[in-house]
């Protein structure tokens, strides 16, 4: 496995791989890798001949109240995990390499970033799309793998690729969960034992929503109310949002008459967790 920090060197390695007829796969990350990331790497390994993991804590997607400096950066451990899981190249640039001058050209996001996580994190998805577009331009992958847990990010990246005619395939990968069902996240480590147990209410609320859809409920406000009741039973929870949106354009819907994303963000103490499911009233669930 090779490790690079320079764009020029990275492009040279990729050029050689492509000249050898290899397909290129990319897993973009900010490091602090866990089993969820590793599942993306394994899927990418199955689909591609040459797997690249980018490790870059992107400053442009952090808001003023979000502490960029405290974001975990266990780089040596991340590289060990990549090596053990068959990664061919780790691209780990410094901020100065990715943003050598003040950024004045952005990939902006209209409509899709107005709801869900975008409502409380203005500018976040502009930063995400800009850095992902940079990575796509540098690495020119055939396939890029993203997790379904970050459903809004996945939908926005898909729309960016489609809207800007980027020549690659976006591969959505299933959410990886702990044995008790909690979605894997680096933020789970910040929960104390009581909060960790209470965090299961996110999945319980989503499962209740799925049951209601399967039973024929189409009123999204009724589903949201049932989910809210489950979450608010736990004393340390604070709901950021519970939303049911169109699965393609992420716009709120009042009735379930098409495939939809049911998503939520909940605080347990200072820790914010997200989770989601996709439902289809025609097929009851996906």
FENVENNOR-V718011 format. One record per residue. RES is the residue in three letters. PSI is psi in degrees with one decimal (NA if undefined). Layout:
# FENVENNOR-V718011
[[RES & PSI] [RES & PSI]]
This chain:
# FENVENNOR-V718011
[[UNK & 134.5] [UNK & 151.6] [UNK & 125.8] [UNK & 156.0] [UNK & -7.5] [UNK & 138.8] [UNK & -43.8] [UNK & -47.9] [UNK & -39.5] [UNK & -44.9] [UNK & -35.5] [UNK & -44.2] [UNK & -42.6] [UNK & -38.7] [UNK & -41.5] [UNK & -40.9] [UNK & -42.2] [UNK & -35.9] [UNK & -27.0] [UNK & 5.0] [UNK & 17.0] [UNK & 141.1] [UNK & 143.9] [UNK & 128.4] [UNK & 143.4] [UNK & 135.2] [UNK & 101.8] [UNK & 131.4] [UNK & 167.5] [UNK & 20.0] [UNK & -161.5] [UNK & 52.3] [UNK & 144.9] [UNK & -173.4] [UNK & -30.3] [UNK & -45.7] [UNK & -41.1] [UNK & -32.1] [UNK & -36.8] [UNK & -42.2] [UNK & -42.2] [UNK & -40.7] [UNK & -42.1] [UNK & -39.1] [UNK & -37.0] [UNK & -30.7] [UNK & -19.9] [UNK & 158.4] [UNK & -28.0] [UNK & 113.1] [UNK & 129.0] [UNK & 132.4] [UNK & 124.3] [UNK & 136.1] [UNK & 105.6] [UNK & 116.0] [UNK & 101.7] [UNK & 111.7] [UNK & -24.6] [UNK & -6.3] [UNK & 3.7] [UNK & 133.9] [UNK & 171.8] [UNK & -31.7] [UNK & 0.5] [UNK & 129.5] [UNK & 94.3] [UNK & -39.1] [UNK & -26.8] [UNK & -2.9] [UNK & 130.9] [UNK & 140.8] [UNK & 66.0] [UNK & 69.2] [UNK & -44.8] [UNK & -41.3] [UNK & -42.2] [UNK & -43.6] [UNK & -36.4] [UNK & -44.2] [UNK & -41.0] [UNK & -45.1] [UNK & -42.8] [UNK & -19.1] [UNK & 21.5] [UNK & 21.6] [UNK & 140.0] [UNK & -33.5] [UNK & 130.8] [UNK & 122.1] [UNK & 111.9] [UNK & 76.3] [UNK & 157.4] [UNK & 162.9] [UNK & -35.2] [UNK & -25.4] [UNK & -40.6] [UNK & -30.8] [UNK & 74.3] [UNK & -15.7] [UNK & 171.4] [UNK & 128.8] [UNK & 117.8] [UNK & -8.5] [UNK & 123.2] [UNK & 154.6] [UNK & 102.5] [UNK & 158.1] [UNK & 119.2] [UNK & 142.7] [UNK & -58.0] [UNK & -25.6] [UNK & 7.7] [UNK & -20.7] [UNK & -173.1] [UNK & -130.0] [UNK & -27.1] [UNK & -26.0] [UNK & -35.8] [UNK & -0.5] [UNK & 67.9] [UNK & 134.1] [UNK & -10.9] [UNK & -49.6] [UNK & -22.6] [UNK & -44.3] [UNK & -41.0] [UNK & -50.9] [UNK & -37.9] [UNK & -45.7] [UNK & -35.4] [UNK & -39.5] [UNK & -39.9] [UNK & -45.9] [UNK & -41.1] [UNK & -38.8] [UNK & -35.8] [UNK & -44.9] [UNK & -24.9] [UNK & 57.9] [UNK & 157.3] [UNK & -34.3] [UNK & 140.5] [UNK & 134.4] [UNK & 131.4] [UNK & 148.2] [UNK & 143.9] [UNK & -21.9] [UNK & -40.2] [UNK & 67.6] [UNK & -38.4] [UNK & -43.3] [UNK & -45.7] [UNK & -46.3] [UNK & -40.2] [UNK & -42.2] [UNK & -41.4] [UNK & -45.0] [UNK & -36.2] [UNK & -45.4] [UNK & -43.1] [UNK & -46.2] [UNK & -29.0] [UNK & 11.3] [UNK & 43.5] [UNK & 140.2] [UNK & 71.4] [UNK & 166.6] [UNK & 132.2] [UNK & 123.7] [UNK & 108.9] [UNK & 138.4] [UNK & 141.1] [UNK & 150.9] [UNK & 132.5] [UNK & 136.3] [UNK & 155.0] [UNK & 165.5] [UNK & -30.5] [UNK & 2.5] [UNK & -11.5] [UNK & 131.6] [UNK & 132.9] [UNK & 134.6] [UNK & 145.9] [UNK & -20.6] [UNK & -16.3] [UNK & -28.4] [UNK & -17.0] [UNK & -5.3] [UNK & 136.4] [UNK & 176.5] [UNK & -37.9] [UNK & -43.5] [UNK & -38.0] [UNK & -40.3] [UNK & -41.4] [UNK & -26.5] [UNK & -18.9] [UNK & -13.2] [UNK & -23.4] [UNK & -50.8] [UNK & -36.9] [UNK & -40.8] [UNK & -41.2] [UNK & -39.3] [UNK & -39.8] [UNK & -40.9] [UNK & -44.1] [UNK & -39.0] [UNK & -40.4] [UNK & -40.3] [UNK & -44.2] [UNK & -29.0] [UNK & -2.8] [UNK & 3.4] [UNK & 128.6] [UNK & -7.0] [UNK & 109.3] [UNK & -31.8] [UNK & -33.8] [UNK & -40.2] [UNK & -44.7] [UNK & -39.9] [UNK & -41.2] [UNK & -39.4] [UNK & -42.9] [UNK & -40.8] [UNK & -41.8] [UNK & -44.5] [UNK & -40.4] [UNK & -7.1] [UNK & -24.1] [UNK & 124.6] [UNK & -24.1] [UNK & 8.2] [UNK & 148.4] [UNK & 119.5] [UNK & 125.7] [UNK & -53.1] [UNK & 153.4] [UNK & 120.7] [UNK & 147.6] [UNK & 117.2] [UNK & 158.8] [UNK & 133.9] [UNK & -15.7] [UNK & -52.2] [UNK & -1.3] [UNK & 30.4] [UNK & 139.1] [UNK & 142.0] [UNK & 148.7] [UNK & -24.2] [UNK & 143.6] [UNK & 95.2] [UNK & 16.7] [UNK & 168.0] [UNK & 136.8] [UNK & 155.6] [UNK & 124.7] [UNK & 114.6] [UNK & 151.5] [UNK & 153.9] [UNK & 129.7] [UNK & 135.2] [UNK & 135.7] [UNK & 104.8] [UNK & -132.8] [UNK & -3.0] [UNK & 126.5] [UNK & 122.9] [UNK & 147.6] [UNK & 155.7] [UNK & 168.0] [UNK & 163.2] [UNK & 159.7] [UNK & 133.4] [UNK & 153.4] [UNK & 111.7] [UNK & -22.5] [UNK & -35.7] [UNK & 6.6] [UNK & -45.9] [UNK & 159.4] [UNK & NA]]
